[in-house]
């Protein structure tokens, strides 16, 4: 992989949700920073790739993702760099909903949802330059709207901030966090 260029992405919003899907349907917790799979899904929306398509996994395997620790932080005036979290719930009811055993559900289902609030994450996506150009063009002119993890998580500023030379300290764990999952 040619590592001479990176695409700078800014995930900044009042709400973000980078779901941890391994905890079951009733509780939808978020990771405390964007995930590689979440960013790949966001890019897939911009490219017009439907959910569940194998092209998403191939896209995810074609880039490395780094979080800038010094550029990321709260959107409020706090000195803490730890994201604040909000727990909300959603009531879902549809007369045609079926339970796992195929029987109709006659009562509403409540799901608890966790969100990161008022935070700005600065990410650097490292890949071949032609892949970066394709992603940059898609994010600036998306096929489908994309969000920061969930449909209620609308970006507060442009996500794509351009292609830059790869920072020399990208591999320094004190400055950048390598996001692998």
C-alpha positions in Angstrom: 0.0 0.0 0.0 1.4 3.4 -1.0 1.5 5.3 2.3 2.6 8.7 1.0 -0.9 10.2 1.0 -3.8 10.3 3.5 -7.4 11.5 3.4 -8.3 13.7 6.3 -11.8 13.0 7.7 -13.6 15.0 10.4 -16.4 13.3 12.2 -18.0 16.2 14.2 -21.6 16.2 15.4 -23.9 16.7 18.3 -24.6 13.0 18.2 -22.5 10.1 16.9 -23.1 6.4 17.3 -20.4 3.8 16.3 -22.4 0.8 17.3 -21.0 -2.2 19.2 -23.2 -4.9 17.6 -22.1 -7.8 19.8 -24.4 -6.9 22.7 -27.8 -7.9 21.4 -30.8 -6.1 20.0 -32.1 -4.5 23.2 -29.0 -2.5 24.0 -27.2 -0.6 21.3 -24.0 0.8 22.8 -21.4 2.9 21.0 -17.7 2.6 20.9 -15.9 5.7 22.2 -14.5 6.6 18.8 -15.3 5.9 15.2 -14.8 2.3 14.1 -13.2 1.2 10.9 -16.3 -0.8 9.9 -18.4 2.3 10.7 -16.3 4.5 8.5 -16.3 1.9 5.7 -20.1 1.8 5.9 -20.3 5.6 5.7 -18.0 5.6 2.7 -20.1 2.8 1.1 -23.2 5.0 1.5 -21.4 7.8 -0.3 -20.4 5.4 -3.1 -23.9 3.9 -3.4 -22.9 0.4 -2.3 -25.9 -1.3 -0.6 -25.8 -2.7 2.9 -24.6 -6.3 3.1 -22.7 -6.1 -0.2 -19.3 -7.9 -0.2 -17.7 -4.8 -1.8 -17.9 -3.0 1.6 -15.5 -5.6 3.2 -13.2 -5.2 0.2 -13.2 -1.5 0.6 -12.5 -1.8 4.4 -9.5 -4.0 3.6 -8.0 -1.4 1.3 -7.3 1.3 3.9 -5.8 1.9 7.3 -7.5 4.3 9.7 -5.8 6.5 12.3 -7.3 8.8 15.0 -5.5 12.0 15.7 -5.4 12.3 19.5 -4.2 15.9 19.5 -6.7 17.2 16.9 -9.8 15.4 18.3 -11.8 16.6 21.3 -15.0 17.9 22.8 -17.1 20.5 21.0 -17.8 22.1 24.4 -15.3 24.1 26.4 -14.2 21.2 28.6 -10.6 20.2 29.0 -11.4 16.6 29.1 -10.8 14.7 25.9 -13.1 11.8 26.9 -16.4 11.9 25.0 -19.6 12.4 26.9 -22.3 9.7 26.4 -26.1 9.9 26.3 -28.4 6.9 26.7 -31.8 7.2 25.0 -34.5 4.7 24.1 -36.7 4.1 21.1 -40.1 2.4 21.2 -40.8 0.3 18.1 -44.2 -1.1 17.3 -45.5 -2.4 14.0 -48.5 -4.7 13.7 -46.7 -6.8 11.2 -43.5 -7.3 13.4 -42.7 -10.9 14.2 -40.7 -12.3 17.1 -37.8 -14.7 16.6 -40.1 -17.7 16.6 -42.3 -16.1 13.8 -45.3 -15.1 16.0 -46.7 -11.5 15.8 -45.6 -9.1 18.5 -48.5 -7.5 20.3 -46.5 -5.1 22.5 -44.0 -2.4 21.7 -40.3 -3.2 21.9 -38.0 -0.8 23.6 -34.4 -0.5 22.5 -31.8 1.4 24.5 -29.4 3.4 22.4 -26.2 5.1 23.4 -24.7 8.1 21.6 -21.5 10.2 21.9 -22.4 13.8 22.3 -20.7 17.0 21.2 -17.4 15.5 20.0 -15.1 16.0 17.0 -12.9 13.2 15.8 -10.1 13.8 13.3 -9.2 10.7 11.3 -6.6 10.0 8.7 -7.4 7.3 6.1 -4.3 5.8 4.6 -4.5 4.1 1.2 -3.4 4.1 -2.4 -3.9 7.6 -3.9 -6.4 6.4 -6.5 -8.6 4.9 -3.7 -8.3 8.1 -1.7 -9.4 10.2 -4.7 -12.4 7.8 -5.3 -13.4 8.1 -1.6 -12.9 11.9 -1.6 -15.1 12.4 -4.7 -17.8 10.2 -3.2 -17.9 12.0 0.2 -18.0 15.4 -1.6 -20.8 14.2 -4.0 -22.5 11.2 -2.4 -24.9 8.8 -4.1 -26.8 8.4 -0.8 -26.7 10.6 2.3 -24.3 9.4 5.0 -24.3 9.8 8.7 -22.0 9.4 11.7 -23.1 5.9 12.6 -26.9 6.4 12.7 -29.5 8.4 10.7 -30.0 10.9 13.5 -26.2 11.6 13.6 -25.8 14.3 11.0 -22.3 15.7 10.4 -21.8 19.3 11.7 -19.1 20.1 9.2 -17.8 18.6 5.9 -16.4 15.1 6.6 -13.9 15.1 3.8 -11.1 17.6 4.4 -8.8 16.7 1.5 -5.8 14.7 0.6 -2.5 15.4 2.3 1.0 14.1 2.6 1.2 11.3 5.2 2.3 12.7 8.6 5.7 11.5 9.6 4.5 10.6 13.1 1.5 8.5 11.9 2.9 5.4 13.5 3.6 7.2 16.9 1.0 5.8 19.3 1.2 8.9 21.5 -0.1 11.1 18.7 -2.2 8.8 16.6 -4.4 5.8 17.5 -4.5 3.0 14.8 -8.1 1.9 14.5 -8.2 -1.7 13.4 -11.8 -2.8 13.9 
